[in-house]
Amino acid sequence: MAYLGLLFNALVWGLSWWPLRELQAQGLHPVWATGCFFLVGLLVLLVTRREALGMVVRQPWLWALALAAGSTNAAFNWAVSIGDVVRVVLLFYLMPLWAVLLARVLLGEAITSGALARIALALLGAGLVLRPAEGGWPAFHGLADVLGVLGGIGFALNNVLLRKQAHVPSSARALAMFMGGLILPTALGVVLALQGSIPGWPAPAWGWVLGALAMGLLFFASNMALQVGASQLPVAVTSVIMLTEVVFATGSSVLAGEAQLTTLTLTGGAMILAASLMSALAEANEGSRLPEHEALQALTRDPTQP
């Protein structure tokens, strides 16, 4: 059951591009949808862990955590809704590169030779993924590529801030992340809608309302499954299984005709995933010297288990 819980979490995130696109077709832009998803988890936490709200208000670093959580989810969800899913997911998983740099700035961690090797491998892989098929220098192919990279940076900042705030109760960190997942995408949606860059909030309709509610519950359930599975398995195993998200996203999007696999993408993707795997195992090795709950929090995308 522990393995199945982790695979379920990876499956939900790996297939999330499809319901996001369906909701977008019904008029609910991914930015608005992200806010809806996190509203569900936020309400649960406010009911069950009301005391955490005071801690969030008093801790400025938790505001930064909220910003990181909101930005990574808004960027990722928007990207997979409009772009090539394979490219977006691979660019998102450049996260270990950014995590090394952010950990140096925010935590004072030294950049080891192993970290430099992972950075070089990830950058080389990204260069191949971004290189045009007809040749030339690597370049972003559109907004989705940019959002994929920004989502990975937000994810890296999220994980580094979780380590920095390891002394804060997990309920407060979880509440901050869900608040960020609601407030930042909603605020961004208001600004972009006023500028005419995205559609405004759609008129109420059973289709998107029920769809958004179902996805919110599904995301919450998937993260609970992650918490249960990761608490019963070694951190190294959890890290590796989480990477199956890339497999689910790639396989489903290719089968649906929403993504294309080229030699450059496959080669670059293999390099990025190798760097991510190396980073996950290195993180797990460090986590084995931490209390179990701290190691677990460093691995999760949006922890909800107090």
N, C-alpha and C positions, 0 to 999 in steps of 0.2 A: 504493500500500500504506500510505503514511503516513496518508492521509485515512481509509482503511478501518479502520486501527488505532484512530484516535480515535473513529470512529463505532461501532466494536465496543464500546469502553469505555462510551460513552454509552448504547448499547443494553442492555448488561448491567445497568447501574445503573437505567436507565429501566424495565426489565422485572422488576427484582428483587422487586417487590411480589408477583408471582404465586407464585414458588417459596417465598417466605417464608410466604405464606398456606397453601400446600399443606403445608409442614412443620408449621405451627401446627395444621392439621387432623389431623396425625398425632401430635400431642402435644408437639412441640418448640416451645416458646415462642420468639418472635423474640429475646429476650435471650440465651437459651441458644444459639440458632442463630448469633448474631453471634459469640459466643465460639468456636464450632466453625469458622466461616469463617476467623477470624484465626489459629487454631491451625495451619492448613495453611501459611500464609505465614511464621509465626513459626518453625516447624520448618525450613523451607527456609533462612531467614536464619541460624538458629543453626548449621546444618551448614556453610553456605558462608561466613559472616562471623562466626566465633566471637569474634574480637577485639573486635567492636563491643559485646559484652556488658559488658566492663569500662568502656568509655566511658559507657555508659548509667548504670551504677551510680554513676559519679563526677560526673555532670552533673545537678544538681537541676532545671535548666530542661527537660531531657529527660523528667523525671518529669511535669512539667506538660504536655509535648507528648503523652505517653502518655495522660494523663487527658483531654486534648482529643480525641484520636483515638478513644478508647474511648467517650466520651460522645456524640460526633456520630454514630458508626455505630450504637450501641445505640438512641439516640433515633430516628434516621431509620428504621431497620429495624422498630422496634416501631410507629412511626407509620403507615408504609405498609401494615402488616399488619392494622391495625384501623380505619383511617379512610378518608376520601375521598382517593384518591391524588392527585388534581389539587390539592386544597387543601393537602395536606401538602407536596408538592413546591414549590408556589409559596411557602408560608410558609418552607420551608427556604431558598429562594433570596433571602430577605431578608438573607442572609449579608453582602453588601457594606455594609449599614448598620452591622452590628455590627463589621465589620472596620475601618471608619473610626474608630469609638470606641475599640476595643481598641488599634489602632496608635497612637492618641494617648497612651494610658495607658502601654503597654508599650514603644513605640519612640520616643515623643516626636515623632511626625510631626504636622505642622500640618494642621488641618482646612481645606481650601481651599474657595473658593466653589463649585467644581465638585462637591466632595464633599458640601457642604451641599445642593446641588440634587439630587444622587442620593438623599440621605437623605430629603428631602421627597417625592420621587417614589415611593420605595419605601414610605414610611409611608402615603401617600395610597392606593397600590395595595393595601396590606395592609388598610387600613380598608374598602375596597370588598369585598375577599375575605371579610372577617370580618363584614360587615354582614348581618344576617338578611334573607332575601328579603321578609319581611313588613314590614320597616322597623325602625327603632330604631338604637341605638348598636352599633358593632362589638363583638363578643364572641367568645370561644372557644366552639366548638361541642362540645368534648369533649376527652378526653385526647390524641387524635391531633393536634389543632391545637397544643396546648401542646408536645407532643413534636417537632412539625415546627419550631417556633420554636427550641426548645432545641437541636435538631440543627444548625440554621443558626448559632447562637451558638457551638457547639462547633467547627463547620467554620471559622468566622471566626477563633477562637482558635488553631486548628490552623495556619492559614495564616500568621497573625501570628507565632506561635512558630517556624515554619519560617524566616521571614525573620530573626528574632532570633538563631537558631542556625545561620545560614548558614555560619559558620566551622567547624561540627562536621561530620565526615565523614558523607556521606549514608547510609552503611550503618548508622551509629549512630542517626540520626534515623529511618530506616525500621524498625529493630529496636524502638525505643521505641514507635513507633506500633502495630506489631503486638502488642507486649506489652500496650499499653493496650487494644487491640481484643479481646484475650483476657481479661485480668485484670479490667478494670472491669465489663464486662457479666456475667461469671461471678460476681463478688462481689455485684453488684446483684441478680442472679438468686437467689443464696442468701438475701440479706436479704428480698427480696419473697416468696420461697417460704415462708420461716419465718413471715412475717406472714400468709400465706394470700392474698396479693394476686395471685400468678400460680401456675400449676401447677409442681410440682417437676420435677426431671429425669426424663424418661420412661424406661420400661424399654427396654432395647436391642431394636431391631427393624430389620430390613434396610431397610425403607422410608425411615425418617428418617436412618439412619446413612449410607446410600449417597447420599441426597439432600443431606445436609449436606456430605459429602466432595466431591461434584460441584460444589456451589456454592462451596466454598472454593477449589477448583482453578480454577473459572471466574472468580471475582473476582481471583485472583492473575494469571491469564492476561490478563484485561482490563486490569489495571493495567500489565502488561508491554507490552501493545499501546499503551497511552497513552504510556508512556515512549519507545517506539520512534517512534511517530508524532510526538510533540511535539518530539523531538530533530531531526527532519528538516523541520519546518515553522516559519514565523514564529510567535512567541508570540501575536500578535494573532489569527492564524488558529486556533491551538489553543484560545484562550479562547472564540471564537465557536462552534466546533464542539462544545465541551463543553456548551454550553447546549441542544444537541439532546436531552439527557437529558430535559428537560421535555417535548419533543414526543413522545418515545417513551413516557414515563410517561402523559401525557395521552391520547394516541391509544389505547394498549392498554387502559387502565382504562375509558375511555368505551365502546369496542367490547365490552368484557367486561361492561358494565353495573355496574361497581364505582365509578363516579364520574358526577357530573352537571355539565354546563356551563350556568351561568346567565349572564345579561348582566353582572351584577356581578362574577362570577368571571372572565369573559373580559376585562372592562375592567381590573379590578384586576390580573389576571395580566399583562396587556400592560404595565402600568406597572412592575410588579416586574421583569419580564424586561428592559424598557428600562433600568431602573436597573442591573440586573446586567450588561447588555451594555456600558453606559457605564463601569461599574467595571472590567470585564474589559479593555476597550480602554485605559483609563487605567493599569491595572496592567501591561498589556503594553508600553505606552509607557515606563513606568518600568523594566520588566524589560529593555528593549532597551539600557539603560545599565549592566546588570549582566552579569557573566560568564554564559554560556549556562546552566550547570548550576544557578546560583542562581535565575535567572528561571524555569527549568523547575520547580524544586522549589516555588516559590511558587504554582504553579498546580494541582498535583496533589493529589488527595484523600488518597491513601495511598501515597506513593512507596515503591517496593521496589527500584529499580535502583540498585546501589551506584555 
